[in-house]
Amino acid sequence: MKRILMFSAFLLACCTAQAQEARSQSSGQTVYLPIYSSMLFGNLSRGGVPSRVLLSAMVSIRNTDPSRTVRLMSVQYHDSTGKLLREYLQEPATIEPLSTREYFVELHDDSGGSGANFLMRWESDTPASPPLLEAIHANLDSARGVVFITQGITVSTP
């Protein structure tokens, strides 16, 4: 248990340090966010297959700019092969300064697989601090709890 707590503290410190990096203002970006709707673990069975645990994912899009509104133009969920599974937005959605929008992938929805991802595009009328995009993955239904965070990376700018 002590090792798990130490490892969790290490991961939290790494994620926090990465999130606090100075980021250049932008008028928009497309961001890739890895999602794990399931995770392999443990040893291989006699048939050569590892155990698998399903995970829910809460996607958090945080406007880090204290004075500028940003607009989400697209929030797409893709599976491990890159196939579009779902577009969460039917029209652009604003995120006010220092506000957050959340999207959720349910625990029983394993359609994305272990290589699922969100591809999100945002814009701003004037350069703004880029939003922080994270996903919190969890499964707390069993005797062992699994919780971890992934962060988005910018893949293009306008």
C-alpha positions as CSV (number, residue, x, y, z in Angstrom):
1,M,0.0,0.0,0.0
2,K,2.9,2.4,0.8
3,R,4.4,1.8,-2.6
4,I,1.1,2.6,-4.3
5,L,0.7,5.8,-2.3
6,M,4.3,6.8,-3.2
7,F,3.8,6.1,-6.9
8,S,0.5,8.0,-6.9
9,A,2.3,11.0,-5.3
10,F,5.0,10.8,-7.9
11,L,2.5,10.7,-10.8
12,L,0.6,13.7,-9.3
13,A,3.8,15.7,-9.0
14,C,4.7,14.9,-12.7
15,C,1.2,15.8,-13.9
16,T,1.2,19.0,-11.8
17,A,4.6,20.1,-13.1
18,Q,3.5,19.5,-16.7
19,A,0.2,21.4,-16.2
20,Q,2.1,24.4,-14.7
21,E,4.4,24.9,-17.7
22,A,4.2,28.4,-19.3
23,R,2.0,28.1,-22.5
24,S,1.9,30.7,-25.3
25,Q,-1.4,32.4,-26.0
26,S,-3.2,31.3,-29.1
27,S,-6.3,32.1,-31.1
28,G,-7.2,28.4,-31.4
29,Q,-5.8,24.9,-31.4
30,T,-6.7,21.3,-32.1
31,V,-5.9,19.1,-29.1
32,Y,-5.5,15.3,-28.9
33,L,-6.5,13.7,-25.6
34,P,-5.8,10.0,-25.0
35,I,-8.7,8.0,-23.5
36,Y,-8.6,4.5,-22.1
37,S,-12.1,2.9,-22.0
38,S,-10.3,-0.3,-20.9
39,M,-6.9,-1.3,-19.6
40,L,-5.0,-4.5,-19.7
41,F,-3.3,-5.7,-16.5
42,G,-1.9,-8.6,-14.6
43,N,-0.4,-11.8,-16.0
44,L,-1.3,-13.6,-19.2
45,S,-3.9,-16.4,-18.8
46,R,-3.1,-19.9,-20.1
47,G,-4.6,-18.8,-23.3
48,G,-2.2,-15.9,-23.5
49,V,-4.7,-13.2,-22.7
50,P,-4.2,-10.6,-20.0
51,S,-7.0,-9.5,-17.7
52,R,-8.9,-6.4,-18.7
53,V,-10.7,-3.7,-16.6
54,L,-13.2,-1.3,-17.9
55,L,-12.7,2.4,-17.2
56,S,-15.0,5.5,-17.2
57,A,-13.5,8.8,-18.4
58,M,-14.4,12.3,-17.3
59,V,-13.1,14.8,-19.8
60,S,-12.4,18.2,-18.3
61,I,-11.8,21.3,-20.5
62,R,-10.7,24.2,-18.3
63,N,-10.5,27.7,-19.6
64,T,-7.3,28.9,-17.9
65,D,-7.6,32.5,-19.1
66,P,-8.8,34.9,-16.4
67,S,-10.3,37.4,-18.8
68,R,-11.1,35.8,-22.2
69,T,-13.8,33.4,-23.3
70,V,-13.0,30.5,-25.6
71,R,-15.3,28.6,-27.9
72,L,-15.3,24.8,-28.4
73,M,-15.9,24.2,-32.0
74,S,-15.7,20.4,-32.0
75,V,-15.4,17.6,-29.4
76,Q,-15.0,14.3,-31.2
77,Y,-14.6,10.8,-29.6
78,H,-12.6,8.3,-31.7
79,D,-11.9,4.6,-31.2
80,S,-8.5,2.8,-31.3
81,T,-8.6,2.6,-35.1
82,G,-9.3,6.3,-35.5
83,K,-13.0,5.8,-36.4
84,L,-15.2,8.7,-35.2
85,L,-17.7,7.3,-32.6
86,R,-19.4,10.4,-31.4
87,E,-19.4,14.2,-31.9
88,Y,-20.3,15.7,-28.5
89,L,-21.1,19.2,-29.9
90,Q,-23.9,20.1,-32.3
91,E,-23.0,23.7,-32.3
92,P,-20.1,25.7,-30.8
93,A,-20.0,26.0,-27.0
94,T,-18.4,28.8,-25.0
95,I,-16.3,28.4,-21.9
96,E,-16.2,31.6,-19.8
97,P,-13.0,32.7,-18.1
98,L,-11.8,30.2,-15.5
99,S,-14.8,28.0,-16.2
100,T,-14.9,24.3,-17.0
101,R,-16.9,22.0,-19.4
102,E,-17.0,18.3,-18.9
103,Y,-17.9,15.3,-21.0
104,F,-18.3,11.7,-19.8
105,V,-17.6,8.3,-21.2
106,E,-19.5,5.7,-19.2
107,L,-17.8,2.7,-17.6
108,H,-19.8,0.2,-19.6
109,D,-18.9,2.0,-22.9
110,D,-15.8,0.1,-24.1
111,S,-16.4,1.0,-27.8
112,G,-13.3,3.2,-27.8
113,G,-10.9,0.5,-26.7
114,S,-7.5,1.1,-25.0
115,G,-6.4,3.5,-27.7
116,A,-9.5,5.8,-27.8
117,N,-9.1,9.5,-28.0
118,F,-10.8,12.9,-28.0
119,L,-9.9,15.4,-30.7
120,M,-11.1,18.8,-29.7
121,R,-10.9,22.2,-31.5
122,W,-11.2,25.5,-29.7
123,E,-11.0,29.1,-30.9
124,S,-10.9,32.6,-29.4
125,D,-11.5,36.0,-30.9
126,T,-8.2,37.3,-29.4
127,P,-5.2,35.3,-28.3
128,A,-6.0,33.5,-25.0
129,S,-4.3,31.2,-22.6
130,P,-4.9,27.7,-24.0
131,P,-7.5,25.6,-22.1
132,L,-6.2,22.7,-20.0
133,L,-7.6,19.4,-21.3
134,E,-7.5,16.3,-19.1
135,A,-9.3,13.1,-18.6
136,I,-9.7,11.3,-15.3
137,H,-10.1,7.6,-15.8
138,A,-11.6,5.5,-13.0
139,N,-13.0,2.2,-12.0
140,L,-13.9,2.0,-8.3
141,D,-16.3,-0.9,-8.5
142,S,-14.0,-3.7,-7.5
143,A,-11.7,-4.5,-4.6
144,R,-8.9,-2.7,-6.4
145,G,-9.5,0.9,-7.5
146,V,-8.0,2.3,-10.7
147,V,-7.7,6.1,-11.1
148,F,-5.3,8.0,-13.4
149,I,-5.2,11.2,-15.5
150,T,-4.2,11.8,-19.1
151,Q,-3.5,15.3,-20.6
152,G,-4.1,16.6,-24.1
153,I,-1.3,17.7,-26.5
154,T,-1.7,20.3,-29.2
155,V,-1.6,18.7,-32.7
156,S,-2.3,21.9,-34.8
157,T,-2.9,25.6,-34.6
158,P,-4.8,27.7,-37.1
